[in-house]
Amino acid sequence: MTQILYNSTRDNQNTLTAAEAIVKGIANDGGLYFPQTMPEVNLDWDQLKDASYQTIAKLILGAFFTDFTEDEIAYCVDHAYDEKFDTAVIAPLKSIDEKVSILELFHGNTIAFKDMALSILPYLLTTAAKKLQIKEEIVILTATSGDTGKAALAGFSEVPNTRIVVFYPKDGVSEIQELQMVTQVGNNTKVIAVKGNFDDAQTKVKELFNDQALNAQQKNDGFVFSSANSINIGRLVPQVVYYVYSYAQLVKNNAIKAGEHINIAVPTGNFGNILAAYFAKMIGVPIEKLICASNRNNVLVDFFNKGIYDKRRPFYLTSSPSMDILVSSNLERLIYLLNNRQNLPTKELMEQLVKEGNYQINQTVKDQLHDFYASQADDTLTAETIKKVYQESDYILDPHTAVAYAVYQQYLNETNNEDHHNKTVIAGTASPYKFPESVLKALGVNTTELSGRELIDKLSEISQIPIPSAISNIFDAPIRHQEVVEIDAMKEAVLRFLAE
Ligand SMILES: *Cc1c(COP(=O)(O)O)cnc(C)c1O
């Protein structure tokens, strides 16, 4: 097997092993780690169709992370994808009509797709640290606007040799999100509310990472800071697994013959999930179109259609908040790849984005975007889609997944069903239980009088889907975290926790 090394999108010369890239997260030059070559994976669908999620995960992770031993990969996979998922198949594929299946990526700890990567990242990270003989305890510092924090907490809870501190804006998250976080169990977890907004908290966390004196002192005391950021290659690669798995399931269900092309539609924010689908295509999964779906924050739609990325635009709060994003960090990896892995143009474009707020790709690069189709759905269309799919298929989409479904419909209309033979897999990124109010409103229920708990009960009554334990427990679970601090007291709060 050929060894796969990683380099920064901004420096091809400086190569790292996967373990080093996972521990480092982001390169010093600001670039993202990228495999120097794509692994050659033997995708034998006749065999893979009967393989478990864990078996496919071991195959894919082993192919990308060649410096990990087979035992190390198995340890990570088996600890990540276990009973914390509420289904043994981990990522069920639900066919909702003859052409469309929803790949349900929301059966983990926090009922959203970030669990797929954040369940395994702690194991990849601690295994990598061990390989590199890092002796210190790893301390994850995260600022969250709601979802990532809880998924990271759940992932790192009780993982040996790690601690995690999550900061959230006191008045900036939903009731359910706050409850999910402050009830988090695990002696190595700490959740702290801050008096300030998400940006304040995020800026302070970055400051702590760069605080040399603090880092030196912590190293002395046996701690090293790290982050669970979504651009870590240790989060991207585990996301390739479920696209391979979904294709194998389609073959198994006789929905397609091995080798037949499919489309993949992804509700997109930071461009991580859809990039993982592109990686799946590159290693040989027969994928034709990658359908990139945005909400009203349509910066990616303009990028794919005009070749211009321009973040200088209003920021909208939508019913699909995890896609409310103006800078899609993972797009840098696509830019790098389509620029034939040249560092200079990648770096120039990314620096221009920071300085000027926009950049334009050249025609040669633009011509290579044909694997993608991009469009958007606003909140009205998203709600209509939830209702329509419920009426026609008796399936309840969450608002994010509904955005992808709506954009997939636009794709069919615009292409006059030219590739009507293709089956499409839509990435189902959240359970409807995560957004009960938007979903119930879309279904025509008057929600004004309903409490958080009642919204959940109502949705369960309509959907007949059992309430996931991630949600049912939080209303009665003991509150374990109550600390509220000023922004300037965040550092002290971290130090207090580490001294415990
Ligand atoms: C994070 C998230 C997305 C966006 O995924 P990216 O990888 O950032 O593009 C979509 N839906 C949900 C529910 C999410 O939590």
Ligand as a Chemical Component Dictionary entry (heavy atoms), coordinates in Angstrom:
data_LIG
# 
_chem_comp.id                   LIG 
_chem_comp.type                 NON-POLYMER 
_chem_comp.pdbx_formal_charge   0 
_chem_comp.three_letter_code    LIG 
# 
loop_
_chem_comp_atom.comp_id 
_chem_comp_atom.atom_id 
_chem_comp_atom.alt_atom_id 
_chem_comp_atom.type_symbol 
_chem_comp_atom.charge 
_chem_comp_atom.model_Cartn_x 
_chem_comp_atom.model_Cartn_y 
_chem_comp_atom.model_Cartn_z 
_chem_comp_atom.pdbx_ordinal 
LIG C1 C1 C 0 -22.883 21.702 9.914  1  
LIG C2 C2 C 0 -24.189 21.375 9.278  2  
LIG C3 C3 C 0 -24.405 21.504 7.887  3  
LIG C4 C4 C 0 -23.347 22.038 6.954  4  
LIG O1 O1 O 0 -22.313 21.121 6.742  5  
LIG P1 P1 P 0 -20.904 21.630 6.179  6  
LIG O2 O2 O 0 -20.017 20.449 6.250  7  
LIG O3 O3 O 0 -20.473 22.737 7.096  8  
LIG O4 O4 O 0 -21.136 22.112 4.793  9  
LIG C5 C5 C 0 -25.641 21.148 7.381  10 
LIG N1 N1 N 0 -26.637 20.714 8.178  11 
LIG C6 C6 C 0 -26.463 20.568 9.509  12 
LIG C7 C7 C 0 -27.612 20.095 10.337 13 
LIG C8 C8 C 0 -25.245 20.884 10.109 14 
LIG O5 O5 O 0 -25.100 20.746 11.445 15 
# 
loop_
_chem_comp_bond.comp_id 
_chem_comp_bond.atom_id_1 
_chem_comp_bond.atom_id_2 
_chem_comp_bond.value_order 
_chem_comp_bond.pdbx_ordinal 
LIG C1 C2 SING 1  
LIG C2 C3 SING 2  
LIG C2 C8 DOUB 3  
LIG C3 C4 SING 4  
LIG C3 C5 DOUB 5  
LIG C4 O1 SING 6  
LIG O1 P1 SING 7  
LIG P1 O2 DOUB 8  
LIG P1 O3 SING 9  
LIG P1 O4 SING 10 
LIG C5 N1 SING 11 
LIG N1 C6 DOUB 12 
LIG C6 C7 SING 13 
LIG C6 C8 SING 14 
LIG C8 O5 SING 15 
# 
